[in-house]
Each structure stands twice: as structure tokens, then as C-alpha cells.
Amino acid sequence: MATLRDILRKIGAVKKTQQITKAMNMVAASKLRGAQERMESFEPYAMKFTDVLGNLASRIEPDIHPLLQKREQVTRVELLHFTGDRGLCGSFNTNLINFAEKWLKEHLEKGMDCTLTTVGKKGRDYFKKRDFKLTDSHINIYGSVDISFINQMTKGFIDRYQADEVDEVYMIYSRFVSMAKQLPTLVKLIPVEPPKVGEGQETSGASEYLCEPDPEGLLIELLPKHISVQILNSFLQNETSEHAARMAAMDNATKNCRDLVESLTLIYNKARQAAITAELMDIVGGAEALKKA
């Protein structure tokens, strides 16, 4: 049985841990506000960009640009995979890694050659240890990513696709739904698949925009930008999801520490009371023995 000193030492250690988790929760909440503002300000632009691209694609044949043409036989795929750079965010990184690993194994079983471009230290370390092919990796770049960096990444994917080094490019990131829900999401980047326009909406949607110059030239100009917008939106979504997951995890850890302190305090009080009772019994026993003597 633990002594009173051991129990007091455990209570002190748990209280210090509680202070740390509470501080990390506050830091995550502060970072979350900034990341969520950036995400919410960019998301309407990304949605409208996708809407315009779908409208243009609905009136143009897909063979006008290589990025719209599907390969007859797909044997090489590349995955852009997002994780966090640090842990202590619950199952956030694990969910993304498990989702990607399952997807990769399905394609490997079909005989495809799979390569990875990772964003985040956790994903890079995991797949590197398991001998997956890494084309590139980026760590410690959340919060400092700008559109020029995204354009360079997009150019690398497009160049490899046009050089027949890959047949398809996909992306897995965590989509921010709410503070309590972040969903691993799979998106096909290349070849570009614009949103489908319904049969009843095709005519009205096609007449909604007047294009200068011609729709074909505008679509060709927008296709690489569409990929960049999707990647940048994924950066913002994943960063916000990570901060939300870390905030929730640290909040749960703080509550667990508080519950553990209460439990240990109860154990300490019981042990102290038992020790006092034992001492009283010894005193009474000694007094009774003296009386009989």
C-alpha cells in the first residue's frame, strides 16, 4: 500500500500536469482563432472558384487540355498527404495516417506504383519508417505558407503528370466540420474533375457567365490555379482541424487530471484516517494494558 508521502507526491505531479495541459489548451485556442479566420475568409473564394470552373467545363470538351484528360490505364498514382508536425492532438494524426495507409494498400494490391508527398512531420516519419516511396516532404510550414509556395508545389505535380511520371494525383487532408468533428477527406487533384452540372441546370448555368476572352482560353488559364486553390484550402482546413483537435484533447486531459486529483485526495484522506485510527487503537490498547498491570 502506498504511503501518505507517495500519495501526496502523486497529487503534486498531477496538479503540475494539469497546469501544463491547461496552458496548452489556451495556446491551441489562441492559434485556432487565427487559423479559423483565415480558413473562413478563403473558403468562399475556393467554393466560387470551383463553381466557375464547373460552369466553364460544362460547355467545353475535355480534350482541350491534358489536365482534363483521363488516362486509359492508371498504373502510377501520387498522394499529397497532410498531417500535423506535433502530437498531443488526440487521434487527429492517427486518423489521417490510417486513412492514407488503407488507401495506399488498396492501390498497391491492384499492382499500382504509389508515391507520396507529405506535409507534416508525423506523416513523413510514419511512412518513411515503413519504406513507402516519398517524392517530397514538407515540415514546419503551417502558418507560413503563401501562394507562391503553393504554385511551386502545383507546378511539380503538373510537370510529373505531363511527363508521364504519374497517371493520377490525389490529396488527403482533414476537413474542418466543427470544433468536435474533423473528417479525413480524399480529393482527386489531377486529372481535374470539375463539379458535375445537372441536366436541368446545364443551359441556365452556361448562360450565367459572360467570358472574356473565350471560355476555352479562360478554362486553360484557370486549371492550374484551380489545383493551387484546392491545395491552399487544404492547408488552411488541416491547420484549423489540428488546432481544434489539440484544444479538445488538452481540455479532456485537464478534466482527467482534475478527476484524478479528486480520486487521489479521497485515497489520501482514507489512508490518513486509517493511520489515525491505528494510532488511537495503539494508545487505547496501551492504556488498557497499563490499567490491568
N, C-alpha and C positions, 0 to 999 in steps of 0.2 A: 504493500500500500504506500502511495506517495505521501511524503511528509508535508507539513504545512508550508515549509520553506519552498519545496518544489512546486506546490500549487500556486503560491504567490509569484514565483518566478515565471510560471506559465501565463498567469494573468497579466503580468507586466509585458511579456513578449507579445501576447495577442493584442493588447492595447496599442503597442507601438506599430504593429502590423495594420491595425485599424486606422491609425493616423496616416500611414503611407497610402493605403487604398483610398481613403477619403480625399487626400491631396491629388492622387492620380485621377480620381473621378472628376474633380474640379478642373484639372488641366484638360482632360478629354472634353468636358462640356464647353470650355472656352474655345478649343480648337474646332469643335463641332459647329459652333455658331458661324465662324468664318467660312468653313468648308460648305456648310449648307447654304449660306447666302450666295456663294459663287456658283454652286450647283443649280440653285433655283433661278438665278439670273441667266444662266446659259441654257437651261433645258428648253424654254420656249423657242429659242433660236434654233436649237437642234431639231425640235419637232417640226417647225415650219420649214426648215431646210429639207427634211425628209419628205414633207408634203409636196413641196415644189418639185423635187426630183421625181417623185412618183407621178405627178401630173405631166411632166415632160416625157417620161418614159412611156406613158400610156399612148402617146401618139407617134412614137418613133420605133422603128425596127431595131432589135437588139444587136444586129450585126454591124452597126456603125462604129463600135468601139470595142477593143479587146476586153475591157473590164466588164462588159455586159455579156460576153460570150462564154457559155459553159463548155468545159472540156468534155469531149466524148468519153474519155476514160480517165478516171481520177485515181492516181497511184501515189501522189505525194501531197501531203497536207501540212500546213504550218499553223500553230496555235499561239496566239498572243494571250498570255495568261497573267492575271493580276492577283497579287496577294499583298499583305502588309509587310513592312520592314521589321516590325517588332511584334512580340506576342502580348500576353495579358489582355486579350480581347475575346475571351470565350472560345467558341467554336468557329469564329469568323474565318481564320486561315485554313482550318481543317476542312470546313465545308467546301471552300474553293478548290483545295488540293484534291479532295476525294472526288469532286465533280469532274475535274480535269483528268484525273487518273483513270476514271471509269470511261470517259470519252476516248482517251488515247488507247486504252486496251481494246476497245471495240474496233477501232480503226486498224490497230496492229493485227488483230485476229483476221481481218479481211485482207491482210497482205500489203497494207499501205505503209509507206515510209513517212513517219511523223517527226516533225521538228518543232522546237519550242522557242519562243521569245518571251522571256519572263520579265515582269515588273514587280519588284518586291523581293526582299532578301529571303523570306520564308519559302516562297515557291522555288526560287533559284536553288537554295540549299537542298531542298527535298528532292527535286528532280535530278540534280547533279549527282547526288549520292546514289541514285538508282539508275545511273547510266543512260538517261534519256538524252537525245541529241538536242543541244542548245545552240541555236543560231546566234542569239544575243541575250544579254540580261542587263537590267537597269535597276539600281538600288538607290535608296535615299534621294529620290527625286520628287516625291509628293510635296505639293505646296510651292514648288519652284518651276513647274512645267509651263512652258509658253508655247504659242502656236508654231514657232519656228522649229522647236524640238519635235513637235507632233508631225509637222510636214516632212522632216527628215526621216522619221520612222515610217510614215506612209510611203515615201519615195522608195525606201528599202523594200517594202512589201510589193509595191507595183513593179519595181525593177526585177525582183526574183520571179514574179508571176509572168512578166513578159519575156523573161529569158528562159522560160520553161523549167525553172528550178522547182517550182511548186505549182500544183493544179488548183488548190483552193486554200484560202486563208480564213481562219475562224478566230473568235475572241471570246474569252470567258472572264467575266468581272462580276462584282457584287452590286446588284441594283438596289438602291435605297428606296424602300417602300414606306417605312415608318421607323420610329425610334426602336420599336421592338421587333422589326422584321426587315431582314436584308436577304435578298434572293440571289444565289448564283445564277447567272444568265449567260446563255450561249448565243452569239451573234455571228452570222456569216458576213465577212468583210469583202472578200474577193472570190468569185466574180460578184459584182454588185447586183443585188436583187431588190429593186425598188418595190415599195408597197403596192400590192395589187389594187387596182381600181375596179369596183363593181360594174357589172354590165349597165345597170341603170344610171350609174354616175359617170360613165365614160364620156358621154357627149357634153354634159354640163360642166364636168371638171376640166375638159380640154379647152372650153371656151372661157374659163375663168381668168386665165393669164394671157396678156399680150407680150410676146417675147421679142426683144431686140438684142442681138441680131436674131437669126433664125433659131428655132428650137434645137436643131441638131448641134449647132455650134455652141449653144448655151449648155446643153447637156454634157458635151465633151469637156467643157471648161469646169463644170460643177462636179463631175465624177470623182476626181482626186480629192477635192475639197470635202465631198460627202464622207469619204473614208476618214479624213482628218477630223471632221466634226464628230463622227461616231467614237473615235479613239479618245478625243479630248473629253467628251461627255462621259466616257467610261472611267477616265482618270478621276473626274470630279465625283461621280457616283461611288466609286470604290473608296475614295478617301473619306467621303462623308459616312459611308457604311462602316468603315473601320473605326472612326471616332465614336459612332453611336454604339457599336458592339463593345468597345473598350469602356465606354461610360456605363453601360448596363452591367458589364462583368465586374467592374470595380464597385458599383453600387451593391451588387449581390455579395461581393466579398466583404464589404463594410458591414452589411447586415449579418452575415455569417459570423464575423468577428464579435459583433455585439451579442449575438446569441451565445457564442462560446464563452464570452466573459461572464454572462449571467449564469451559465451552467457551471463554470469553474468556481464562481463565487459561492454558489449553492453547495458545491462539494467541499469547498474550504470551510464554510460555516458548519457543515455537518461534521467534518473532521475535527474542527476546533471544539465543537460541543462534545464530541466523543472523548477528546483528550481531557476536557474539564471534568466530565462525568467520571472518567477513570481516576483522575486525581482526587476527586471528592470521595470516591469509594475507598481509595487507599487511606485517606485521612480518617474516615469514619471507621474503617476496619482497624486502623492503628489505635484509635480512641477506645474502641470496644475491647481490644486486646489489653490495653492498659487498665481498664476497669476490672477485667477478670483477674488480672495479675494482683 
